[in-house]
Amino acid sequence: MRTEKARSRFVLCIRTNGSDDLELRKVYQVLPDSAAAREGYVRVIDESGEDYLYPTEYFVPLKLPVAIARVLVLPANQTSRPAAQASRRG
């Protein structure tokens, strides 16, 4: 099983320290930011829908299969055709 390429990384939130824009045990997409990484931060798209810096220790990195990573990077308003058809039947 192939895993995702370095261009789209994901992390699992393990700590929020009171942040309203993070959820424990949720997967977040990481955006590249080498300057932030050198300072001990990671840039993620949080619950506000925007990207912000958070301490690296709030997350653990994940290695996901390519098919799952592709689904996670789709815009929220874009769904695959079979899923959209299935939801209309129900």
Secondary structure, DSSP 8 states (H G I E B T S, - for coil): --B--TTSEEEEE---TT-TT--TT-EEEEE--HHHHHTTEEEEE-TTSSEEEEEGGGEEEE--BHHHHHHHHS-TT---HHHHHHHHH-
